[in-house]
Each structure stands twice: as C-alpha cells, then as structure tokens.
Amino acid sequence: MQVKKRKYFNTDGIRGRVGEKPITPDFIMKLGWAIGKVLQEKASGPILIGKDTRVSGYMFESALEAGLSAAGVDIRLLGPVPTPAVAYLTRNTHAQAGIVISASHNPHFDNGIKIFSVNGRKLPDSIEMQIEEKLTEPFEVVDSSKLGKARRIMDAPRRYIEFCKSRIDFDLSGIHIIVDCANGAAYKVAPKVFEELGATVETIGAEPDGFNINHGYGATMPQNLQKTVKKRKADIGIAFDGDGDRLIMVDHKGNLVDGDETIYIMAKEQKESLNGGVVGTQMSNMGLELALKKMGLEFHRAKVGDRYVMELLDEKELILGGEPSGHIVNRNFFDAGDGIISALQVLWAMKRTGDSLHGLKSGMKKYPQRLSNIKLQEPWNMNGREYPELDKVVKSIEAQLGEKGRVLLRPSGTEPLLRIMVEGRNVSQVELLLQTLTERVENTLFK
C-alpha cells in the first residue's frame, strides 16, 4: 500500500521563510481553520497558541486566532513561552490541542507551526494528513453565534516555571550558571527556574527584539557562551535554542557538551530506571553507543527527528532518548523534549556526585564525526538503483572505515539540504573521506 506524501507537514511541523508559501498570513489563517475543523470532530475544549520571540509571531498568532475562531473553536493565547511549555499546558489544562508558532533554531526570517495533541504529544501523521485534506476544501465560517472566543492566559510562564521546579526537588546553591537563552522563547522562564532553585545565574542572549533570535547566541551558536563561562569562571553554561526544547552545555573549561554526552550522563545516573536501553538517532555518535554498551544498556537508532525518537521509545517501551542536537526526552521527568528539564537532570547529577560537568562526561569518548551539507534543487531520493555510482562510493568508504565507522546521507527534515556524515576513529581519514564523498555527490547531482 502506497503512503500518501504530505504536502506541508514535515518531521517538525510546517516551516519556511516568512512571506513565502506556505508561511503566509492567508495560508496560516486557513490552516488554523483546518486544524479547528479536524480536531473538533475528535475532542472538545479550547486550543492553546504559544510562540517564540520572532517578530512574525504576532502576525501568525492573529491569523491562527482568526482561522480557529471561524471554525468555531475557542482560543487561549499563551504569549512567548518555550515549546515544551505549550506541550505541558495543553495536557495540564485539558485543552484539545496546543499550537506553537516557531521555527526553532532557524533565523528570524523563518517561522513555522507545530501542533500538540491533548496528551502533549505531536500529532500523528494520520491527523496531519486529515488537516492537509481539509485545506483543499472551501473556507466556511460558522454562524456568528458559534464563533470561537479568545482570551489570554496571563500566568502561563509562571505555571511552567513551577512545573519545571517540581520535576527535581533539590537546591542549586553554590552553582554558578551562565544561561544563554538564544534571544528566544526561554528568555523569561529559564533564568527564573535556576535562580529560584538557588543557583547564581548570569544571562546572555536574553534581550529579544524580534529579529535577533538564534543570532550569535543559543544552542546553535554557543561560542559566546563558551567565552563567557571561562571569563566569569562559572561552573557550567547552559544554552537553549529559539523555542527552548534543545539543550547544549559548556563545562567550566569552556568545552561543549552536546546531546549525546548529556544522554550519557543521564544514563549513568539513572541506569536502573531505563528499562535496559536508550534511543538515539542515525546521527548519534558511536562513542555513545559503545559507552552505553559498557554499562549494559542496549542502544537503538531512530531516524533523525524527535517524533521518530518518540516512536521508537514507544515501540521499545523505553524511558530515555534524544539527539546530538540536544533534543532529549526522559519520561521519568516529562514526556516531551525540554531543554530546562534536561539541564536540571545534569545539575542534579553534579550536586549528587560533587563532580563537575567535565568529570561527568569523561567516561564517554566521542569518535571524530564530520558533516557537510549540499543545497538541493529537487527532492532527494537516494538508492542504489537510481545512483549506482554513489552506492559504490559509499560502500567503498564504509569498507575503509571498518566496524568502527559509519557513513550517512540523509535529506534534512526542515531545509532543502542533503546532509552527509562520515564517522570513524581517525580524524584525518574521516575528513578526507568526507571530502571525497561530498565531491562525488555534487558531481552526481549537478553534472
């Protein structure tokens, strides 16, 4: 049976450049209408709308509000809050769904839509397909007596702060933290969580102006955080992305600690509660896989994307999973990726053991991994039948790397890019093989 391809939704909702289809006010209004029409057939109650700090969020918030109201659905506006706050509040307030207006780690000129179901999980593919089908129907407004009403939940940030603090009940006094909010959705709540637990907190990237989200700060640009941690002699640096669901850290020496190393720290501290295994992705470092194996934990690789991590966690009935980018789910604490709650788990490990972040991650030795991106002019469909010459090159490189190396070619789920990764024990060999493979791919695609 052939699976129908989705036109708008990808692995992380709908995303694109503001003003270019589908990220236009007219489309987003009709999307809100379609969401309302489809979901009200399955549940009742309001739909929440949260957003990050990019300037276009105001425009799309109004467009969604109009579309949902036209469908006869009530709206609750949360304002700028992290994506996991919307997931939590959707479940906590018994809303029928939650919508996030965000392009996550992308620049301000991009934006997007993510949708959470009543249980705080991203919508299944089947519901997204129903929404896409509804978009093909004429826009019809309900009778004025049945229009949806909107109101603002003023204490949404405070509710989420208290939720984060309740996940781990401990005192952070004596820990000096630099918090990098990426000028994004976590800028109000993240520093308060750590401060109210007793930490000494300094912030950077916490002055959003609508245009500086993810610019020079945050999980995708941690260089300022590295410099600040060393300059201020802090114990740890914590960086979030624009919508607050990713976490990248910096140890007291200024070294980056990515999602793989964070998962390792969590697994080491919580091994007995993890049901014997951990989920990563195709991009997870082999060093993590080997370190977990030494601990007696099985490692499972999902396709790249947090929805696929969640699917494999469900399938294997496991607790902990995530990506090198820092999107991590630990069901012992919250059934969604949450940068603040992930950071709290690491801080708890530091307090419990008396060890530094640098010491906690030292048991995992990362393999050299190098990446390149190729901009695509058309959808990528890699298989041996269509590109036999590339298939041979990949197999040759895999043979040179042996059992302690990997090659991966995959299309990005959020951008028109082909991502190429080579991993192995020897950094010089890895870099040379990546260059060779990248050149062969470019020659094949654009000859």
Helices and strands as residue ranges (DSSP letters): E 14-17, H 25-39, E 47-51, H 56-70, E 75-80, H 83-92, E 97-101, E 110-117, H 125-134, G 144-146, E 150-152, H 156-167, E 176-180, H 189-196, E 200-204, H 223-232, E 236-240, E 247-251, E 256-257, H 259-270, G 271-273, E 277-281, H 286-294, E 298-302, H 306-316, E 320-322, E 328-330, H 339-353, H 357-360, E 369-375, H 388-401, G 402-404, E 406-411, E 417-423, H 427-446
